[in-house]
Every structure is written in structure tokens, then in C-alpha cells.
Amino acid sequence: MKAALVAFLVLSWCGAAAAAGWGTITPGESTIASVRTGYGEPSSIAKKKVEKYDTTEWTYEGDRAPRGMTRMVVEFGLLTPKGYQPDVVRTFRLEPKPGVFPRGQVIIGWGKPDKGGTQDDVTFMMYNSGLVVYFDKDLINATAMVFTRPLRGAGSEGAAPEPAAATPAPAAKPAETKPTQTDKPKR
């Protein structure tokens, strides 16, 4: 029994260092096909533009929402170093029913948050692994959980993310110069 508890805690800690996910969905990895396989057809589909890219948003609600959720919204369309991937999950949001994800359970499942605070009178916990959890006014139950890709440069220890490296500008071509009197070697 003790060994099983230790194994669970180790696996939970290791999972917190990786990308945050839930069920069978992991942003940056899951696709339209895998979400359809895991959750079926959505209640509604919306086409949107994010910046200059066409994206798709699937909403599962009512009897189509996953068990314990009032709604799940999955957004597809991710810009990667290999180009735009319209079928890859960029982000998804869970809206759990009260009591499904109390604050203590969130910490057991995803570990100690890397940051937290209040914005517009709503308390949140943020994980560098790509999860932001919003709580009710009593700070007891999660009201929304937003899953994204991990923050760039964020370490598993919760270090602040490093700024993205800027792409260097191409080197300017040197202008041709003609020799002048001062360009001649001195003797």
C-alpha cells in the first residue's frame, strides 16, 4: 500500500513537469480525429479567425459534455515551427460542475501552482505546464480550467519563463568603399 502511494506521488510530480492535459486531450499533441474518437461529435462547431489563421472551435455541452462538466470547449489551429497545423488542439477549457474539482483536488492532481492571484475579482492558479484554474468566490471549487501548451522556457521547478529569443535580423551587406588617402597604409 505504501509503495503504491509513493509511486502515485512520483508519477503525479513527473506529470506536473510535462504539458498539462486532461482526459485524452493534450494541447499541441491532440488532433481533431483524436478528440472526435474520445468525445464524439460536439454540440456545436464554430469557425473563427485568430490573427490571420482559420481556426475551429468545438463545444460540448449538455449530454455531450464529459461527465462532471457543464461544458468543454476545444480550439483547433496551432502555429508551430513546422507551419500552421489546423487540426491540432491549441487550447481547451473545462467548466466543471461544483464539487468536481475542488481546490485541494486540483493541487493533488497538478501539484503546487507556479503563480496565482486575483483578476477582476476572480481568483486563479497558474501552472507553467499550461494550466490556469479559476475559482468560485468562496475559493472552494474550480469554475473553469484552461489548458494550453507549456509556457516557453518555464522549467519544472516553476521558474519564471524566459523571454522568447528574437530572430536576428539578416546581416546588412557591407557597402562598397573606394580607397581614399586615409585608407592607404602609413610608412
C-alpha positions in Angstrom: 0.0 0.0 0.0 2.8 2.4 1.0 4.7 1.6 -2.2 1.6 2.3 -4.3 1.1 5.7 -2.7 4.8 6.6 -3.3 4.5 5.5 -6.9 1.4 7.6 -7.3 3.1 10.7 -5.8 6.1 10.3 -8.0 4.0 9.9 -11.2 1.9 12.9 -10.2 5.0 15.0 -9.7 6.5 13.9 -13.0 3.2 14.7 -14.7 3.3 18.2 -13.4 6.5 18.9 -15.2 5.1 17.8 -18.6 2.4 19.5 -20.6 -0.9 19.8 -18.6 -3.7 17.8 -20.1 -6.9 16.2 -19.1 -8.7 13.0 -20.2 -7.2 12.2 -23.6 -6.6 15.9 -24.7 -3.2 17.5 -24.6 -2.7 20.9 -26.3 -0.1 20.7 -29.1 -0.4 17.0 -29.4 -4.1 16.0 -29.7 -5.9 16.4 -33.1 -9.5 16.7 -34.3 -9.5 13.0 -35.0 -8.4 12.0 -31.5 -10.9 14.4 -29.8 -13.7 13.0 -32.0 -12.6 9.5 -31.1 -12.5 10.3 -27.3 -15.6 12.5 -27.0 -17.7 12.1 -30.2 -19.3 14.8 -32.2 -19.6 18.2 -30.5 -22.8 20.1 -29.7 -21.7 22.9 -31.9 -18.9 23.9 -34.3 -17.8 27.4 -34.9 -15.3 28.6 -37.5 -13.2 31.6 -36.4 -10.1 33.7 -37.4 -7.3 34.1 -35.0 -4.9 36.6 -36.3 -4.8 35.6 -40.0 -5.5 31.9 -39.5 -8.7 29.9 -39.8 -9.5 28.1 -36.6 -12.2 25.7 -35.4 -13.9 25.7 -32.0 -15.9 22.6 -30.8 -18.2 23.0 -27.9 -19.5 20.0 -25.9 -22.4 20.8 -23.5 -25.5 19.2 -22.0 -25.4 15.5 -22.5 -22.4 15.8 -24.8 -20.2 17.4 -22.2 -17.8 15.0 -20.5 -19.0 13.5 -17.2 -18.8 16.1 -14.4 -18.6 19.1 -16.8 -21.2 21.6 -17.8 -19.2 22.5 -20.9 -16.0 21.7 -22.7 -14.7 24.0 -25.5 -11.8 22.8 -27.7 -10.0 25.2 -30.0 -8.1 23.8 -33.0 -5.4 25.5 -35.0 -1.8 25.9 -33.9 1.2 27.7 -35.4 4.3 25.6 -34.9 7.9 25.9 -36.2 6.8 23.5 -39.0 4.0 25.7 -40.0 0.3 26.1 -39.2 -1.5 22.9 -38.1 -5.3 23.5 -38.4 -6.2 20.1 -36.9 -4.1 20.3 -33.7 -5.5 21.4 -30.4 -4.3 24.9 -29.4 -6.3 25.2 -26.1 -9.3 23.8 -24.4 -11.5 24.9 -21.5 -13.4 22.8 -19.0 -16.3 24.2 -16.9 -16.7 21.6 -14.1 -19.8 21.2 -12.0 -19.4 22.3 -8.4 -17.5 19.7 -6.3 -15.8 18.0 -9.3 -12.6 19.9 -9.0 -12.2 21.5 -5.5 -9.0 23.5 -4.9 -7.3 20.6 -2.9 -8.0 18.1 -5.7 -6.5 20.4 -8.3 -3.3 20.7 -6.2 -3.2 16.9 -5.7 -3.7 16.3 -9.5 -1.4 19.1 -10.9 0.8 20.0 -8.0 1.6 23.3 -6.3 0.8 26.2 -8.7 3.6 28.3 -10.1 1.7 31.5 -9.8 -1.6 32.7 -8.5 -3.6 35.8 -7.9 -6.9 37.7 -8.5 -8.0 39.3 -11.7 -11.4 41.1 -12.0 -12.4 39.6 -8.5 -11.7 36.1 -9.7 -9.0 34.0 -8.0 -6.8 31.8 -10.2 -3.9 29.4 -10.0 -1.4 29.2 -12.9 0.9 26.4 -13.9 3.9 26.8 -16.2 2.9 23.4 -17.7 0.0 25.2 -19.4 -3.0 25.2 -17.0 -4.9 28.1 -15.5 -7.6 27.3 -12.9 -10.3 29.9 -12.0 -12.2 29.5 -8.7 -15.6 30.5 -7.3 -15.9 33.4 -5.0 -15.5 31.1 -1.9 -12.2 29.7 -3.3 -13.6 26.2 -3.0 -14.4 24.9 -6.5 -12.9 25.4 -9.9 -15.3 27.1 -12.2 -13.1 27.0 -15.3 -9.8 25.2 -16.2 -8.0 26.4 -19.3 -5.3 24.1 -20.8 -2.7 25.4 -23.2 0.8 24.4 -24.3 3.5 24.9 -21.6 4.9 28.3 -21.2 8.0 28.7 -23.3 11.2 28.5 -21.2 9.4 27.5 -18.0 11.2 24.9 -16.0 9.5 22.2 -14.0 10.6 24.0 -10.8 8.2 26.8 -11.6 10.9 29.3 -12.7 9.6 32.3 -14.4 9.5 31.8 -18.2 12.4 33.3 -20.2 11.5 35.7 -22.9 11.4 34.2 -26.4 14.6 34.7 -28.3 14.3 37.3 -31.0 15.1 36.2 -34.5 18.2 38.1 -35.5 17.9 40.4 -38.5 19.8 39.4 -41.6 23.3 41.0 -41.6 23.5 44.1 -43.7 25.6 43.8 -46.8 28.7 45.9 -46.4 28.7 48.9 -48.7 31.4 49.1 -51.2 34.0 51.8 -50.4 36.7 53.3 -52.6 40.1 53.8 -51.1 40.9 57.3 -50.0 44.2 59.0 -48.9 43.5 58.0 -45.2 42.9 54.3 -46.3 46.5 53.9 -47.5 48.9 52.2 -45.1 51.3 54.5 -43.3 55.0 54.0 -43.6 
